[in-house]
């Protein structure tokens, strides 16, 4: 179970880090989408759009460092819940908006794939929250052998790509 926990934490860190970094390449799109959803007043939506990539990067770093992990995972769950709300709002209001989840790398829309992806990450976060150990991802090499570290890395990459597949799933057909 400990290796699985490492895999989930690393997958979350990779996802948040990749997503935050790619959003930084086009911050205006992040702001535009947050404002277009019309969930929050325009000033708050603008602030959300600006802070989102930095929040994701901070979560990635804090998960890797395992700094106040319980608080960080709760914040991750709240952020992911906001993504579910945004995707639901786009579906309900029939808005055809780009997701910008991974910047301009993927050209996906807000919708059911985003909801499934966010729920998948919420499940990973909840499991990690309930079963974390005292060993951080950053000191894996000190704690585990080479085979276990490779297993954790490939497991994390698998979880990351599973999430991407959920995100890219088109349920509109």
Buried (B, 14 or more C-beta within 10 A) or exposed (E): EBBBBBBBBBBBBBBBBBBBBBBBEBBEBBBBBBBBBEBBEEEEBBBBBBBBBEBBBBBBBBBBBBEEBEEBBBBBBEBBEBBBBBBBBBBEEEBEBBBBBBBEEBEBBBBBBBBBBBBBBBEBBBBBBEEBBEBBBEEBEEBBEEEBBEBBBEBBBEBBEBBBEBBBBEEEE
